[in-house]
Amino acid sequence: MSEERTYWEGRLSDAYSLDGVGWQGLGEPFNRWMYRVRRRLFLSRLRPLVEGRAPDVLDVGSGTGFYVERWLELGAGSVTGSDLTETAVGRLGERFPALDFHRLDLSEPGARVDGRDFDAISAMDVLFHITDDAKYERAIANLAAMLRPGGLLVLTENFVHGEPLRSERQVSRTLATIEGLVRAQGLEVVERRPVFFLMNGPADSDSRVLRSTWGLTTRALTRRPALGGVVGPLLYPVELALASTVREGPSTEMMVLRRSRR
Ligand SMILES: C[S@@+](CC[C@H](N)C(=O)[O-])C[C@H]1O[C@@H](n2cnc3c(N)ncnc32)[C@H](O)[C@@H]1O
């Protein structure tokens, strides 16, 4: 078993919850509010692109199935889920018995789901966990290969403008690097919009204020996770207001791409 898989199997079997797949250690209440922001923005940005089309969808790195549920809400014709871990695939099969789930390491050469292709694919908070650059490039190629011509890919990344940020489990690559890789696979950027401003780490910002505010927030929530039930609802409307007006965010952003028809 790969080292990455061992890590994710352990992490998800210790906490198969929004805290396990979200910002680990900040507690379920704050993570639930983060996921409320994600839900609102995912639905409002994807609805105009897929409504009435009943797309065949693949979700990659499904975790607890948060985006599987969102695609069902959007009226997908079929939803197939996948994850690196047997832990997630087993739990997802119990939670959504009518859907198909596959164990898939997106970064492996030629990774596919039963040789199928899809109208839309989501890879949400997954790609920055692929720390090896060659594997990352392969993951992008695999995503493009599973899309039908004209199909949509939606992903989240930090798209940093400065130097890439590397840690043991996460690499925030630059906007330029990611744009280069997706274009090389025949994917055109439809839109890139912020998801978080104050409720997630400011990976793409030098602002001392943002960095120290986030530092204080994470320290407080780590000590007292219940505070998330107070801080979350206060920040939620602020995040949504900023996300609908500001074009460049300091943190995670959502990118929608389309595979060219050629
Ligand atoms: C941060 S969680 C996000 C889960 C879900 N997409 C969400 O947003 O709630 C990352 C997920 O990606 C999965 N994952 C990590 N590396 C992967 C890979 N190379 N191929 C497929 N899935 C992977 C993990 O097992 C985990 O479930």
Ligand as a Chemical Component Dictionary entry (heavy atoms), coordinates in Angstrom:
data_LIG
# 
_chem_comp.id                   LIG 
_chem_comp.type                 NON-POLYMER 
_chem_comp.pdbx_formal_charge   0 
_chem_comp.three_letter_code    LIG 
# 
loop_
_chem_comp_atom.comp_id 
_chem_comp_atom.atom_id 
_chem_comp_atom.alt_atom_id 
_chem_comp_atom.type_symbol 
_chem_comp_atom.charge 
_chem_comp_atom.model_Cartn_x 
_chem_comp_atom.model_Cartn_y 
_chem_comp_atom.model_Cartn_z 
_chem_comp_atom.pdbx_ordinal 
LIG C1  C1  C 0  -9.392  16.585 1.978  1  
LIG S1  S1  S 1  -10.282 15.145 1.551  2  
LIG C2  C2  C 0  -11.598 15.832 0.549  3  
LIG C3  C3  C 0  -12.783 14.891 0.417  4  
LIG C4  C4  C 0  -13.939 15.468 -0.413 5  
LIG N1  N1  N 0  -13.575 15.693 -1.786 6  
LIG C5  C5  C 0  -14.435 16.742 0.206  7  
LIG O1  O1  O 0  -14.131 17.819 -0.336 8  
LIG O2  O2  O -1 -15.120 16.665 1.222  9  
LIG C6  C6  C 0  -9.235  14.402 0.324  10 
LIG C7  C7  C 0  -9.770  13.063 -0.209 11 
LIG O3  O3  O 0  -9.004  12.705 -1.360 12 
LIG C8  C8  C 0  -8.624  11.346 -1.266 13 
LIG N2  N2  N 0  -7.354  11.221 -2.023 14 
LIG C9  C9  C 0  -6.116  11.633 -1.643 15 
LIG N3  N3  N 0  -5.222  11.346 -2.598 16 
LIG C10 C10 C 0  -5.911  10.766 -3.624 17 
LIG C11 C11 C 0  -5.553  10.222 -4.888 18 
LIG N4  N4  N 0  -4.279  10.215 -5.306 19 
LIG N5  N5  N 0  -6.519  9.675  -5.669 20 
LIG C12 C12 C 0  -7.808  9.686  -5.251 21 
LIG N6  N6  N 0  -8.217  10.160 -4.065 22 
LIG C13 C13 C 0  -7.281  10.699 -3.260 23 
LIG C14 C14 C 0  -8.508  11.061 0.223  24 
LIG O4  O4  O 0  -8.637  9.697  0.512  25 
LIG C15 C15 C 0  -9.649  11.919 0.782  26 
LIG O5  O5  O 0  -10.855 11.214 0.831  27 
# 
loop_
_chem_comp_bond.comp_id 
_chem_comp_bond.atom_id_1 
_chem_comp_bond.atom_id_2 
_chem_comp_bond.value_order 
_chem_comp_bond.pdbx_ordinal 
LIG C1  S1  SING 1  
LIG S1  C2  SING 2  
LIG S1  C6  SING 3  
LIG C2  C3  SING 4  
LIG C3  C4  SING 5  
LIG C4  N1  SING 6  
LIG C4  C5  SING 7  
LIG C5  O1  DOUB 8  
LIG C5  O2  SING 9  
LIG C6  C7  SING 10 
LIG C7  O3  SING 11 
LIG C7  C15 SING 12 
LIG O3  C8  SING 13 
LIG C8  N2  SING 14 
LIG C8  C14 SING 15 
LIG N2  C9  SING 16 
LIG N2  C13 SING 17 
LIG C9  N3  DOUB 18 
LIG N3  C10 SING 19 
LIG C10 C11 SING 20 
LIG C10 C13 DOUB 21 
LIG C11 N4  SING 22 
LIG C11 N5  DOUB 23 
LIG N5  C12 SING 24 
LIG C12 N6  DOUB 25 
LIG N6  C13 SING 26 
LIG C14 O4  SING 27 
LIG C14 C15 SING 28 
LIG C15 O5  SING 29 
# 
